[in-house]
Amino acid sequence: MERKLILKPPVIMITCLVFLIGSLVLSLPLYYGFLAGILFTSLVLFKSGYPLREIWETSLSALKDLKKLLIIILLIGATTSMWLASGVVPTIMYYGFTYMEGLNFLLAAFLIMCLVSYFMGTAVGSISTVGISLSGIGLSMGIPHSMMVGVLVSGAFIADKISPLSGLLNLTMATVNKNYKEVFKSMIKTLLPTIIITSVIYFFMGRNYIAEGQNLLKYKEAIRQGFNVSPALFILPALVLILSISGLDSLKTFSIGIIAGGALSIIFQNISLPSVIKALLFGYRGNTPSEELNTLLVSGGMVSMIEATFMVAGAFILIKLFERGNVLVPFMDKLTRGINSGMSLIGRTGLISTLMTVVTCDQTSGIILPGTILQEKYQELKIDKAVLARTISDTGTIVAPIMPWNLNSFLIIPITGLGAAQYGPYAVLCYVCPLISMIVSYIQFKNKKDIC
């Protein structure tokens, strides 16, 4: 039996988007906006002939699919606490201060995050570990918090774009049926100029923030008095990096890292087991002679990630309800009409991927929908499907963290204390990458018949 929606799909999507924007304007948690969208969409589906049982089962199915991700989100909060309580973050800061004097730290932090995220394969995981160490160093140098987080986000999301360990990149490759070697050869053509241009911008931005020796010595002494600093503590970041490179899944990597962090906290910082558990659950705050430094050495633990899990769950349930009611299908049909040239196909791919990421609050739809429905068009116009993968990664995948209602920005908030509206203007790579992608494609089309 065919069921026709009582409202047009664009009306449903715009209404849900208004709920999200309304939550932001009223400074309410975004899960209120998602809850309103879920209730509204469920009502529309029910009035359109969908049984309540079917709507309920769709929502439960979304939560079941999310079970592993929700656990990982909670573990990210615990990981941040362990990197602080064990003394790993203070140790990285301590030794980092030794090399900071006279250095353009914004540029250095961006390049370090690019490298770390590539090997770790997770953007949020990179920010919650090495990222908080770099953030602490930057803030102690007087770099504005929003600017520092924007730089870290720029470098970290290299993972989602090109790391072979990234779940999103592997999803992209599976969708377009291309292997890593083929996709890498195409992606590097836009990634290299993107990194170079972003680096130049951060170089000029960072010229105003050069570390002063006296301040660095003050912070080093405070860390020495508050923590037992030792090169041996680099065991933890080395372990996490090795586990990530070996291909171990995120759930196991975070779990092992937390256990190792807890052990290091007890051994090196003389913290009791009950205090370690308390830090895991409720967060950690540094205790050094410098109150200013203590404000940097703070985490919220697993409890701080609960709100993020609500938002992620709300977004996924809403997406599943959209899928159940075929809300996105007419929208996609309109977007794919009238494609008659290679450049218009590339432009439309970027548009569809970005819009799906914006509307559904997640990169998954921004990968699967354009990657699936546009494949025949790429073959018809004799364009390598690696270009399809590249364009999706350069647009929908990379712009996700600068969207205030996107899942990625939800996860960054409890780690850094800032939302996309604050750090977004400084996440330079997220703006440069889509632009470079279109320019490189235009140049390739101008000089070659087939592009890759």
N, C-alpha and C positions, 0 to 999 in steps of 0.2 A: 504493500500500500504506500503510495507516494504522499508525502506530507509536505505541505507548502507553508513556509514561515509567514506569520501574520505581519511581520515587519521586514523591510528590505535589509539584507545583510549589512550594507554601509551604515544604516541607522543603528543597528545593534552594536557594531564596532565603535562608532563615534560616541554613542551613549556610554559604553564601558570606558572609553578613553576619557570622557568628561568626568566620570567618577574618580578616575586615577588623578587627573589634574586637580580636581576639587579637593582630594585628600592632601595634595602638596600645598595648595593655596591656603587651606585651613590648618596646615601644620599637623595633620593627623597621620598616624601610621598608615603606610600604603596598603596594608592588608585590609583596612576598612574599605578602600576603593575597590579592591579585588572582590571582597565579600559582596559589596553592592552589585558589582558586575556579574558575579555568579548567580545571585538571587534574581537579577533582572533577566539574564539569559535563560535561566531555568524556567522562569515564568513564561517567557516568550515561547520556549520549546514546548512547555506543557499546553499552552493555549493553541499551539500549532499541531497538537495531536500526539506529541511524544509522551508516553506513560511516565508517571513519577518514578516507577521502579527503574526504568531505563536511564533516566536522568541521574538517579541516585547511584546506580551501578557504574555509570560513566565517571562520576566523581570519585568513587572508591577505587576504580581502576587507576585513575591518575595518581592517587596517594600510594597505591601499591608499587607503581612504576617508579615513584620518587623515593621509596624507602631508603635505598642505599645513599642517594644524594643527600637526604636530610641528615643521615648519620654523619656523613663526611662534613657537612656544614657545622655540626656541633663539635666535631673533632678539630676543625680549624680553630675554633675559639679556645679549645683546650691546648692546642699546639702553641699558640701565641703565648699563653700563660707559662708553658714549660720552657720556652725559649728565653723568657724573662727570668723566671724563678731559678733556673739552673745557672744563670749567669752568662749564657751564650750571647744574648744581645748586648749586655754591658761589655763583655769581652771583645766582641766585634767592634763596638764603639771605641773602646779603650785603644786597641791597636790601630783602628782606623784614624783616630785623632793624630797619631804619630805621623801619618802621611798626608794629612789634610791641609796643613799650613801652605798658603799660596796656591792651592789647587782650585780649579773650576769644578766645584763639587756637583753642580747640576748636571753637567755633561758626563762626569764620571759615574754618577748614580744611574743615569739613563743607560749607559753602555753596560754597566755591571748587571742591571736588571734584565737587559736584553739577553745577555749570556746565561745568566742563572735560569731565567724562565724557559729558554730553549732546551736546556738539559733537564729541568724539572717537569716540563710539559703541562704545567698548571699555572695560570695567571694569578688566581686568588691565593694559591698555595705559596707562590713566590713572594707575594706582598706580605702574607702573614708570617713569613719567616725572615728571609734576608731583607725584605722590604722595610720591616719595622726597625731593623738595625740601621739601615741607611737613613730612614726618616729621623731617627733620634740624633744622628750625627748632623743632618741638615738643619734640624730645628735648633740645635745648640749653636749653630753658626749664624742664626738669625734669618734663615730662609723661611718665608711665610709657609704655614702648614699646607694651605691649599695648593700652592705652587709645588711643594715637595711631593705631595701625594699625586698630583697630575703627572709629574715626571716619572714616578714609580709605575703608575698605571700605563703610561706610554710604553715603557720597557717591558712590563710584565705581560702585556697582551700580544707580544711577539709569540708567546707560547701557543695561544689559540690559533694563530695564523699559520705557523710553519714548523712547530716542534713535532717530530715524529711520534712523540709520546702523548700528544694532545688528543683527547677524546673527540673534540670538535673537528680537528683536521682529519682524523681517521673516519669520522662520519662523512665528511665532505668527499674524501677519496672513494669510500664505498658507494656513495650516492651517484657519483659520475663514472665509477668503474675505472679509476686510474690509480697506478701505484705511486709510491712516494718519490721515486726517482723522476718520473714524468712530471709530477706536480711541482716538485722542488725546482726543476729547470725552468718552469714557467714563472713560478712565484718569485724567484730571486731577481727577475728582471724589474719587478716593481718594488721589491723589498729593499734592495741596496740603495736606490735613489731616495726612498722614503727615509731610511735610517740616516743617510748623509744629510739630507735637508733638515730633518728633526734635530740632528746633532748640532748643526750650524745655529739653529734657532736657540737651542739650550745653551750653546757656548756664549752667545751674546746676552741671553737672559742671566747667565751665571756670572758674568763679569762683575756684577754689583754685589756678589756674595762670596767674598774670599775670607777664609778662616784666619782669625788672629791668634797668634801663639799663646798669649796670656789667657784668653778665654778657654782654649783647649786644655791648657795645663790645669786650670781650675776644675774642669769637668773630669779630667783623668784622675786627679787626686780624690775627687768625690766618689768616683767609681771604685777606686782602690779601697776606700774606707767602707764602702757599702757592700762590696762583693769580693770573693776570692777569685781573682782573675788568673787564668791559666791558659796557655796555648792548647792544653789537653781538651778544653771545652769545644774546640773546633771539631771534635769527634762527631758531635750531633749534626751540624750542617753537612759534614762529609758523608755521614751515614745516610741522611735523607737524600742527598744528591746521588749517591751510588744506587740506592734502592729505586729512585726515579728512573735513572739511566738504564737500570737492568730490566725495566718494564713492569715492575711490580705495581699492582693497581693501587689507586690512591687510598682506599680504605685501609689496606694493610700497611702502606707506607706511613700514613699519619699515625696509625695505632702503634707501630714499632717506634716511631719518633717520639711519641708521648711517653711511652714506657722508658725509653732511654733518657729522655729529658727529666723524668721523675727521679730516676736513679742518680743522674748527675746533680740534681738539686739536693738530694740527701748527702751524697758523697762530698761535693765541693762547697756547697753553701750551708751545710749542717741544718737543713730544714727537716722537720719531722714529717713522717708519713701522713698524719692527719692534716698538716699544713699544706702538703703537696696536693692532697685530694681536694682540700678547700680551694686552692688556687685553680685547679682544673675546673671545678664547678662554678666558682663565683668570681674568679679573676685574681690578679696579682698587682701589687703596687710596690715600686721600688722604695727602699729605705736608705737613702744616702744623706750626707750632710747638706746637699744642694736640693732645696725644695723645687727649684726650676727643673733640675734633672729628674726628680721624682715624678713630675707631671708627664715626662716623656716615657717613663718606664711603667706603663699602665696597660693592663688588659682586662677584659670583662669576663673571660672564661666561657664555658659552655652556655651559661645562663644568658650572656649577652647576645648569643646567636639565635635564641628562641624566636625573637621577632622576625629575624631573617627567614627562618624556616616557615613561619606563617605566610610571609609574602611569597616565597617560592612555591609553597603548596597552593596558595590562592591563584597564582599565575598559571600553574600547570592545569589546575581544575578548569579554569576559564578557557584555556586553549583546547582542552579535551571536549568541552561543551560546544565550542565553535566547530570542532571537527565533526561532532555528532550531528549537529544541525546543518552541516555543509555551508556554514556562514562564509568561509573563505573562498569557496569554489567560484562563485560569480565574480568576486573581486579579482581573482587571478585570471579569469577568462578575459576580462576587460583589459588588464594590464599586458596581456600577451598578444593582443590584436595589433595588426599593422606593422609588424616587424619585417622589414624588407631589405635590410643591409647589415653588414657585420657590425658597424659601429652602433647602429640603433639596437642591435641585439645585446652588445656589451653594456650599453647604457641602461637598457631595460632590465638586464640581469642584476646590475647594481641597485637599481630602483626597487625591484621586487624584493631582493634580499634584505635591503635596508628597511623597507616598509614592513615586511613580515617580522623582522627583529623588533621594530618599534611597536607594532600592533599587538604581537603576541608576548612581548616582554622577555623573549628568550631567543637565542641564536638558532635553536634546532629547526624551527619552521623556516627561518631565513636561509637555511642550508638545504633542507629536504625539498621544499616546494619549487624554488627555481632550478635546483639541481636535477629534479625529476622531469618537470614539464617542459624545460627548454632544451633537453638533450637532442631531440630530433631536429630542432632548428639549427643547432650548432653543426650537426652532421650535414644537414641540407646546404648550409653556407660554407662547408669545408673548413670549419674552425675547430682546432684541436680542443677536446673536452677538458684538457688541462687548463685552458684559458677560462672555461666555465668555473672550475674549482678556484682558480686564482681570483677571479672577479668576485665570487661569493666571499672568499676570505678577506679580500681587500675592502669590502663594503659592509655587508650585514654582520660579519663576524667581528670586525675591528671597531665598529661604532658602538657596540653594545654597552661598554662601560660608561659612556657619556650620556646615556639615557637615564633620567632619574628613576624611572619605574622598571628598569631592566633588572633581571635577576643578579647580574654581576655587580651592579651598583649597590644592591641590597647587602651583598656579602662584604663589600668594601667598607660600608658604614661602621659596623661594630669593630672592625680591625683598625681603622684609621681615625674614626670619629667624624668623618666628613662624607657628605653625599655628592652625587654627580654634579649638582648645581654649583657646588663650591670648587671641586677639583677639576671639573670638566673643561673650563677654559684653558687650563694649562696642560691638558692631555694632548699635546700637539700632534703626536703620531696618528691619533684617531681621526684627525682632520686632513692631515697630509696624505695618508695612505690612499683613501678613495680618489682624491684628486690626481695623484701620480698614476694610479691604476688606469684612469680614463685617458690621461695624456700619453702613457706608454702604449696603450691599445691603439690610439689614434695614429701614433707614429708608425706602429707596426702595420696597420692597415694601409697607410699611405705608401709604404715601401715594399710590402709583400702581398701576394695574393692569399696565401695561407699563413696563419699566425699560430704561435704556440708559446 
